[in-house]
Amino acid sequence: MGKDAKAKEAGGKGKGKQAASSNDDGGASKGKGKGGKADGLGTCAYVKARHILCEKQGKINEAYKKLQDGWLSNGDKVPPAEFAKIATEYSECPSAKKGGDLGWFPRGKMAGPFQDVAFATPVGATSAPFKSTHGYHIILGEGRKN
């Protein structure tokens, strides 16, 4: 949970956010386009994401290990179709039937830590497991727009 704790500390205020290894957000960050650190992570109004939700920490860790073994340990990004397969297999959320797809959602729709992590996870990146009031999650960032 190390990276996510930093993302939470960054919160939704100000600029800078998480300096996630020069990720490109597909051009969705408007207004701060002068390169460098402003990558739009904290400035977008909507995100598109998939997630895996498990009641037990052991189960979410098992899903995350599967993601690590397949892609993350090599430094690769998890392809959305592969994340969807693992979400279908492990997630206990109704969205599991759709591969964990939550679609587009605005700031303020999701509660607390889920929103913080969703808006801090770069497009194409996968969050580390984290806890919310609903259980344990892993998020795959799929898009950003204002």
C-alpha positions in Angstrom: 0.0 0.0 0.0 3.0 2.3 -0.1 2.3 4.2 -3.4 -1.4 4.6 -2.5 -0.6 6.1 0.9 1.4 8.7 -1.0 -1.5 9.3 -3.4 -3.8 9.8 -0.4 -1.5 12.3 1.2 -1.4 14.3 -2.1 -5.1 14.5 -1.8 -7.2 16.4 -4.3 -5.6 19.8 -3.7 -3.0 21.7 -5.5 -0.7 20.6 -8.2 2.1 18.1 -8.5 0.2 15.0 -7.3 2.1 11.7 -7.7 5.1 11.9 -9.9 4.2 8.6 -11.7 7.0 7.6 -14.0 6.3 9.9 -17.0 3.0 8.5 -17.8 1.0 9.9 -20.7 -2.6 10.4 -20.0 -3.6 10.3 -23.7 -3.9 14.0 -24.0 -6.7 14.3 -21.5 -5.0 16.8 -19.2 -5.9 20.3 -20.4 -4.5 23.6 -19.2 -1.3 22.3 -17.6 0.3 21.0 -20.8 3.8 22.6 -20.4 5.4 19.1 -19.8 7.3 18.3 -16.6 5.4 17.3 -13.5 1.9 18.5 -14.4 0.5 15.3 -15.8 -3.2 16.0 -15.2 -3.6 13.4 -12.4 -5.3 15.9 -10.1 -7.0 18.1 -12.7 -9.4 15.9 -14.6 -13.1 15.9 -13.7 -13.9 12.3 -14.9 -12.0 9.0 -14.9 -12.7 5.7 -16.5 -11.7 2.7 -14.5 -11.9 -1.0 -13.9 -11.6 -2.5 -10.4 -11.4 -5.7 -8.5 -13.2 -5.8 -5.1 -12.8 -8.5 -2.5 -14.0 -8.7 1.1 -10.9 -10.5 2.3 -7.4 -9.1 2.1 -6.0 -12.5 1.2 -8.1 -12.8 -1.9 -7.2 -9.3 -3.2 -3.5 -10.1 -2.6 -3.9 -13.3 -4.6 -5.4 -11.3 -7.5 -2.7 -8.7 -7.3 0.0 -11.5 -7.3 -1.5 -12.8 -10.5 -1.3 -9.3 -12.0 2.3 -9.0 -10.7 3.4 -12.4 -12.1 1.9 -11.7 -15.5 2.9 -8.1 -16.1 3.8 -5.8 -13.2 6.9 -7.6 -12.1 8.3 -7.1 -15.6 7.4 -3.4 -15.5 4.6 -3.9 -18.0 1.2 -2.4 -17.9 -1.7 -4.9 -17.5 -3.8 -4.9 -20.7 -7.4 -4.1 -19.9 -8.6 -7.4 -21.4 -6.3 -9.3 -19.0 -7.3 -7.2 -16.0 -10.9 -7.9 -17.0 -10.3 -11.7 -16.9 -8.8 -11.4 -13.4 -11.6 -9.1 -12.3 -14.2 -11.7 -13.5 -12.4 -14.4 -11.6 -11.7 -12.6 -8.3 -14.0 -9.6 -7.9 -17.0 -9.9 -5.6 -18.6 -6.7 -7.1 -21.5 -6.9 -9.5 -19.2 -5.1 -12.0 -17.2 -8.4 -12.2 -19.6 -9.6 -14.9 -18.3 -6.7 -17.0 -14.6 -7.4 -16.2 -14.7 -4.8 -13.4 -15.7 -2.0 -15.7 -17.0 1.0 -13.8 -17.2 3.2 -16.9 -16.8 7.0 -16.6 -17.5 8.6 -13.2 -17.0 12.2 -11.9 -15.3 13.5 -8.8 -17.6 13.2 -5.9 -19.4 10.0 -7.0 -17.2 7.5 -5.3 -16.4 7.5 -1.6 -13.2 8.4 0.1 -10.1 6.3 -0.6 -11.6 4.8 -3.7 -12.0 8.2 -5.4 -8.6 9.3 -4.2 -6.9 6.3 -5.7 -9.0 6.3 -8.9 -8.1 9.9 -9.6 -4.4 9.3 -8.7 -3.9 6.2 -10.9 -2.5 7.1 -14.3 -4.1 5.8 -17.5 -2.9 2.3 -18.1 -1.5 1.9 -14.6 -2.7 -0.5 -11.9 -3.0 0.6 -8.2 -1.6 -1.5 -5.4 -4.3 -3.1 -3.3 -6.0 -0.7 -0.8 -8.9 -0.8 1.6 -12.1 1.2 1.6 -15.4 0.8 3.5 -16.5 -1.7 1.0 -13.5 -4.0 1.1 -10.2 -4.3 -0.7 -9.7 -3.0 -4.2 -7.3 -2.8 -7.1 -7.9 -0.2 -9.8 -6.9 0.0 -13.4 -7.0 3.5 -14.8 -8.4 3.5 -18.3 -9.1 7.2 -19.2 -9.3 10.8 -18.0 -11.3 13.8 -19.3 -12.5 17.2 -18.1 
